[in-house]
Amino acid sequence: MAVKKMIGRVGCVLSTVTLVACGGGGDSGGVASSPPTISSQPQNQSVLSDATATFAVAATGSGLSYQWKKNGVAVAGATAATYTTPAASYLDSGAQYGVVVSNADGSVTSSVAQLSLSLSADQQAFENLSLTPSGGSVLPRWNLNFSGAQTNGTNYAYSETATPIISPLTNGPQTNAQGLPQNMAVSLPLGSAGPVRVLKGGAV
């Protein structure tokens, strides 16, 4: 600190003026940065095929915005703290979902959560029966009279086999290794082919 005295006359009055100079820093007037923080991460979800899954995140901070991503790619319109997927198909098996939370001070990326498809009781029974190494399925088909003679063109008895090699739940439509029908009554013609079996909504 420097002190300097100045003495002079103002009219007929003697006056003394003291000047004081001080140094030091001052307040910059800035506002502390407050980027968002995530307090609750998205959790893994498991659903039946054709069902939806909901992922959620909890974050703190002001003026928050959200952008969900599927396998690292932004999902159009998914800009809330929760995101509900469309109906899940085999194409969504193992998909990973995360979210970027942002505000004016910065952004933070959540951990990823995985979507898995669940086997219903019907699907589990189908796969236990049909998939290798279980050996595939044998499907008998017949239309026989309980008594009396059988009629060609009306009655039949045969079997067919099928062996899918991978789960249709997570791998989608596939062509079965379909065996040739084996006639169980050589005097009767084979019947028409049966319906295609599919897995949908937890049922065969």
C-alpha positions in Angstrom: 0.0 0.0 0.0 1.4 3.4 -0.9 0.4 6.7 0.9 1.1 10.1 -0.6 0.2 13.4 0.9 -0.5 16.4 -1.2 -0.5 19.9 0.4 -1.7 23.0 -1.4 -3.7 26.1 -1.0 -7.3 26.5 -2.1 -8.1 30.2 -1.8 -6.9 31.2 1.6 -7.4 27.6 3.2 -4.6 25.2 3.6 -5.7 21.7 2.8 -4.2 18.2 2.9 -5.3 15.4 0.7 -4.3 11.8 1.3 -4.3 9.3 -1.6 -4.3 5.6 -0.9 -3.6 3.0 -3.6 -4.4 -0.7 -2.8 -3.7 -3.9 -4.8 -5.3 -7.3 -4.9 -7.7 -9.5 -6.9 -11.4 -9.1 -7.3 -14.5 -11.4 -7.9 -14.8 -12.5 -11.5 -18.5 -12.8 -11.2 -18.6 -16.3 -12.8 -21.2 -19.1 -12.1 -20.0 -22.6 -11.1 -20.4 -25.3 -13.7 -23.0 -28.0 -13.0 -22.9 -30.8 -15.5 -25.5 -33.7 -15.1 -24.8 -36.8 -13.1 -26.5 -40.2 -13.3 -27.9 -41.5 -10.0 -29.6 -44.7 -11.4 -28.4 -46.6 -14.5 -30.6 -48.4 -17.1 -31.2 -52.0 -16.1 -31.1 -55.2 -18.3 -34.6 -56.3 -19.5 -36.0 -59.7 -20.6 -39.3 -60.0 -22.4 -41.2 -62.5 -24.5 -41.1 -62.1 -28.3 -43.6 -59.4 -29.5 -43.6 -57.7 -26.1 -42.1 -54.2 -25.4 -39.3 -53.4 -22.9 -38.9 -50.1 -21.0 -35.5 -48.7 -20.0 -35.1 -45.8 -17.5 -32.4 -43.5 -16.2 -32.4 -41.1 -13.2 -30.1 -38.1 -13.4 -29.6 -34.8 -11.4 -28.9 -31.4 -12.8 -30.8 -28.5 -14.3 -32.2 -28.2 -17.8 -31.6 -31.9 -18.6 -32.1 -33.4 -22.1 -31.9 -37.1 -23.0 -31.0 -39.1 -26.1 -31.3 -42.9 -26.1 -29.2 -45.1 -28.3 -29.6 -48.6 -29.5 -26.3 -50.4 -30.2 -24.6 -47.0 -30.3 -27.0 -45.4 -32.8 -29.4 -42.6 -31.7 -33.1 -43.7 -31.6 -35.3 -41.1 -33.3 -37.7 -39.5 -30.8 -36.3 -41.2 -27.7 -35.6 -38.1 -25.7 -37.1 -38.7 -22.3 -35.8 -40.2 -19.1 -37.5 -43.5 -20.1 -37.6 -45.3 -23.4 -40.1 -48.1 -24.4 -39.0 -50.2 -27.3 -41.3 -51.4 -30.2 -42.4 -55.0 -30.0 -39.3 -57.1 -29.7 -38.4 -59.7 -32.4 -35.5 -62.0 -32.8 -33.6 -59.1 -34.4 -33.6 -57.4 -31.0 -32.0 -60.3 -29.1 -28.9 -59.0 -27.3 -29.5 -55.4 -28.3 -27.8 -52.8 -26.0 -29.5 -49.6 -24.9 -27.8 -46.5 -23.3 -28.6 -42.8 -22.9 -26.7 -39.6 -23.1 -27.9 -37.0 -20.5 -27.0 -33.4 -21.3 -27.4 -29.8 -20.2 -25.7 -26.4 -20.8 -22.7 -27.4 -18.7 -21.9 -30.8 -20.2 -23.1 -34.4 -20.8 -22.7 -37.8 -19.3 -23.3 -41.3 -20.9 -25.0 -44.1 -19.0 -23.8 -47.7 -18.9 -25.6 -49.9 -21.4 -28.4 -52.3 -20.6 -29.1 -55.4 -22.7 -32.5 -56.7 -24.1 -32.9 -60.5 -24.0 -35.8 -62.6 -25.3 -37.4 -65.0 -22.8 -38.6 -68.5 -23.5 -42.2 -69.1 -22.5 -43.2 -72.6 -21.3 -44.5 -73.5 -24.7 -41.4 -72.3 -26.5 -39.2 -74.2 -24.0 -41.1 -77.4 -24.6 -40.8 -76.9 -28.4 -37.1 -76.3 -28.3 -36.4 -79.1 -25.9 -38.2 -81.5 -28.2 -37.1 -80.2 -31.6 -33.6 -78.8 -31.4 -30.4 -80.9 -31.7 -28.9 -82.6 -29.9 -32.3 -83.8 -28.8 -32.6 -85.4 -32.2 -35.5 -83.4 -33.7 -39.2 -84.2 -33.6 -41.3 -87.0 -35.0 -44.8 -86.0 -35.9 -47.3 -88.7 -36.5 -50.4 -87.9 -38.6 -53.4 -90.1 -39.0 -57.0 -90.3 -39.9 -58.1 -93.8 -39.2 -61.5 -95.4 -38.4 -61.8 -97.0 -34.9 -63.4 -100.0 -36.5 -64.1 -101.4 -39.9 -62.2 -101.1 -43.1 -60.1 -98.0 -43.9 -61.0 -96.1 -47.1 -58.4 -94.9 -49.6 -58.6 -91.1 -50.1 -60.1 -90.6 -46.7 -58.0 -92.6 -44.2 -54.2 -92.3 -43.8 -51.4 -92.9 -41.3 -47.9 -91.5 -41.7 -45.1 -89.7 -39.8 -42.6 -87.0 -40.6 -39.5 -85.6 -38.8 -38.1 -82.1 -38.4 -34.8 -81.0 -37.0 -34.2 -77.2 -36.7 -30.5 -76.6 -35.6 -30.8 -73.2 -33.9 -33.4 -71.5 -31.8 -36.0 -69.6 -33.9 -36.6 -67.4 -30.8 -33.3 -65.6 -31.2 -32.4 -66.5 -34.8 -35.7 -66.1 -36.6 -37.3 -68.0 -39.4 -35.4 -71.0 -40.7 -35.9 -74.0 -42.9 -36.2 -77.3 -41.0 -34.3 -80.4 -42.1 -37.6 -82.0 -43.0 -37.5 -85.8 -43.4 -39.6 -87.7 -46.0 -43.0 -88.8 -44.8 -42.9 -92.5 -43.8 -46.1 -94.3 -44.6 -47.4 -96.3 -41.6 -50.1 -98.0 -43.7 -48.9 -99.0 -47.1 -52.3 -99.5 -48.5 -53.4 -95.9 -47.8 -52.2 -92.7 -49.5 -50.3 -90.0 -47.6 -52.3 -87.0 -46.4 -51.7 -83.4 -47.2 -48.8 -81.4 -45.6 -49.5 -80.0 -42.1 -49.4 -76.4 -41.0 -46.1 -74.5 -40.5 -45.2 -74.1 -36.8 -44.0 -70.7 -35.5 -43.1 -69.1 -32.2 -44.9 -65.9 -31.4 -45.9 -64.1 -28.2 -44.7 -67.0 -26.1 -46.7 -69.7 -27.9 -46.0 -72.3 -30.6 
